[in-house]
Amino acid sequence: MKTLGHGRRRPSGAAAVPTNDREKQAQTPRPTRGAATTMHRIRRVRQQQGLTIHSVARKLKTNVDVLRQQEEETVDLRLSDLYRWQQALDVPVADLLVERNEPLSAPVLKRAQLLKIMKTAVALQEQCEKAQTRRMAETLIQQLVEIMPELEGVAPWHSVGKRRSLDDYGRIMYEPVPAWITEIALTG
C-alpha cells in the first residue's frame, strides 16, 4: 500500500489515477502554443508503414482516441510517448521528428514499400484459386523475406474491416445507436 495523502491508500500494484488537474494535464498531449508548428510526423510514418491506427493501438495496448490525439502533428509529445511510437512503428526516432520537409530516410521508405508489396503478395496467396499463381505468390513472399527477414509473418491486407469469427458480434451489439440519432434518421 502506498500513502496518497490525507490517510488515503492505494494498493502497491494499482495504477495511479490522476486526482487533480495538474496530474491530468501531465497525461494529456499538449498542442503547441502560438502558431501551429509541426512537431512530428507520426501519422505520415504510420500510414507509409501500412499500419492502421487500430493495429498500433493493439500493439501499444492503448485507446485509439489517445493515439489519434498524439498523431496530431502540432501536439508536443512526451519523450516516453515518442519512444513508444518508435517501437510500434519500428523506425528510428529521427524519422518521427520533423526536419524541414525532408522526406523520410531511405531505409524507412524502402521498408514501407516492401511491407506493402508483402501484404499484397500474402493477400494474393490466400485468395488465389490457381495453383500456378499461388506458387508465384509463394516465391515472391520467399524472395521478400530473403531481402528483409522481419517481413516474415506479415498479415495480408484486410478486405473489409477487421475479420471476425462466427461467434463474434458486431460493434453495434455492444454500442447501440442512441435513440436521438434513430429519430433524426427516421424523420429527416
C-alpha positions in Angstrom: 0.0 0.0 0.0 1.2 3.5 -0.9 0.0 6.5 1.0 -1.7 9.1 -1.1 -2.1 11.8 1.5 -4.9 12.6 3.9 -4.7 9.0 5.1 -5.8 7.5 1.7 -4.0 4.4 0.5 -3.6 2.7 -2.9 -2.6 -0.9 -3.3 1.0 -1.1 -4.5 0.0 -2.8 -7.7 -2.8 -0.4 -8.6 -2.3 2.2 -11.3 -2.2 5.8 -10.3 -5.3 7.6 -11.3 -5.0 11.4 -11.8 -6.6 13.1 -8.8 -6.1 16.7 -9.7 -5.8 19.0 -12.8 -2.0 19.0 -12.7 -1.8 15.2 -12.9 -4.5 15.1 -15.7 -2.5 17.7 -17.7 0.6 15.6 -17.4 -1.1 12.6 -19.1 -2.8 14.6 -21.9 -0.8 15.6 -25.0 -0.3 19.3 -25.3 -0.7 21.3 -28.5 2.0 23.8 -29.1 1.2 27.4 -28.2 1.1 30.2 -30.8 1.2 29.4 -34.5 0.6 25.8 -35.4 4.1 24.3 -35.5 4.6 20.9 -36.9 6.3 18.9 -34.1 6.4 15.3 -35.6 5.2 13.2 -38.5 3.9 10.1 -36.7 0.7 9.8 -38.7 2.6 10.0 -42.0 5.1 7.4 -41.0 2.3 5.1 -39.7 0.5 5.4 -43.0 3.6 4.8 -45.0 4.3 1.7 -43.0 0.8 0.4 -43.9 -0.4 0.3 -40.3 -3.8 1.2 -39.2 -4.4 3.3 -36.0 -6.2 0.2 -34.6 -3.3 -2.1 -35.1 -1.0 0.3 -33.4 -3.5 0.7 -30.5 -3.4 -3.1 -30.1 0.4 -3.1 -30.1 0.6 -0.3 -27.6 -2.4 -1.5 -25.6 -3.7 2.0 -25.7 -7.0 3.6 -26.6 -7.4 4.7 -30.2 -8.6 8.1 -29.2 -5.4 8.8 -27.3 -3.3 7.7 -30.3 -5.3 10.0 -32.6 -4.6 12.9 -30.3 -0.9 12.0 -30.2 -0.8 11.7 -34.0 -1.8 15.4 -34.5 1.3 16.9 -35.8 1.0 20.0 -33.6 0.9 18.0 -30.4 4.0 18.3 -28.2 4.6 14.7 -27.1 6.5 13.5 -24.1 9.7 11.6 -24.9 8.2 8.4 -23.5 5.3 8.6 -25.9 7.6 9.3 -28.8 9.7 6.2 -27.9 6.6 4.0 -27.7 5.6 5.2 -31.2 9.1 4.5 -32.4 8.9 0.9 -31.1 5.4 0.3 -32.5 6.4 1.6 -36.0 9.9 0.1 -35.9 11.6 3.2 -37.2 14.4 5.4 -35.9 13.2 8.2 -33.7 14.7 10.7 -36.0 12.3 9.7 -38.7 9.3 10.6 -36.5 10.6 14.1 -35.9 10.2 16.9 -38.4 13.2 18.0 -40.4 12.1 20.9 -42.6 10.0 19.0 -45.2 12.7 16.4 -45.9 11.5 13.0 -47.0 11.8 10.0 -44.7 15.1 8.3 -44.7 15.8 5.8 -47.5 15.7 2.7 -45.2 12.3 3.6 -43.8 10.9 4.3 -47.2 12.3 1.0 -48.5 10.8 -0.9 -45.6 7.4 0.7 -46.1 7.4 -0.1 -49.8 8.5 -3.7 -49.2 5.8 -4.1 -46.5 3.1 -3.0 -48.9 4.4 -5.5 -51.5 4.5 -8.3 -48.9 0.9 -7.6 -47.8 -0.2 -7.7 -51.4 1.7 -11.0 -52.1 0.2 -12.6 -49.0 -3.3 -11.5 -50.0 -2.8 -12.9 -53.4 -1.5 -16.2 -52.0 -4.6 -16.5 -49.7 -7.2 -15.6 -52.3 -5.7 -17.2 -55.4 -7.5 -20.2 -56.8 -5.0 -21.3 -59.5 -2.1 -23.4 -58.3 0.4 -21.7 -60.7 -0.4 -18.2 -59.5 -0.3 -19.3 -55.8 3.2 -20.7 -56.4 4.3 -17.4 -57.9 2.9 -15.6 -54.8 4.8 -18.0 -52.5 8.0 -17.5 -54.4 7.6 -13.7 -54.2 7.0 -14.0 -50.4 10.1 -16.1 -50.0 12.2 -13.6 -52.0 10.8 -10.7 -50.0 11.7 -12.5 -46.7 15.3 -13.0 -48.1 15.6 -9.3 -48.7 14.0 -8.3 -45.3 13.6 -11.1 -42.8 11.3 -9.1 -40.5 8.6 -9.3 -43.2 8.0 -13.0 -42.3 4.6 -13.5 -40.9 3.1 -10.2 -42.2 -0.6 -10.4 -42.5 -2.4 -9.6 -45.8 -4.4 -6.5 -46.5 -7.8 -6.7 -44.8 -10.6 -6.9 -47.4 -13.2 -5.0 -45.3 -12.6 -4.1 -41.7 -11.4 -6.5 -39.0 -12.1 -10.1 -39.6 -14.5 -11.7 -37.1 -15.2 -15.3 -36.1 -18.7 -16.6 -36.4 -19.1 -16.3 -32.6 -18.2 -12.5 -32.6 -20.9 -9.9 -32.5 -20.6 -6.6 -34.3 -19.8 -3.4 -32.6 -23.5 -2.3 -32.8 -24.4 -5.1 -30.3 -22.3 -3.5 -27.6 -22.7 0.1 -28.5 -26.3 0.6 -29.8 -27.2 3.7 -31.7 -28.6 6.4 -29.4 -32.4 7.0 -29.8 -32.0 10.6 -30.9 -29.9 9.5 -33.9 -32.5 7.0 -34.9 -35.2 9.6 -34.6 -33.3 12.0 -36.9 -32.8 9.3 -39.5 -36.5 8.4 -39.5 -37.8 12.0 -39.6 -35.1 13.6 -41.8 
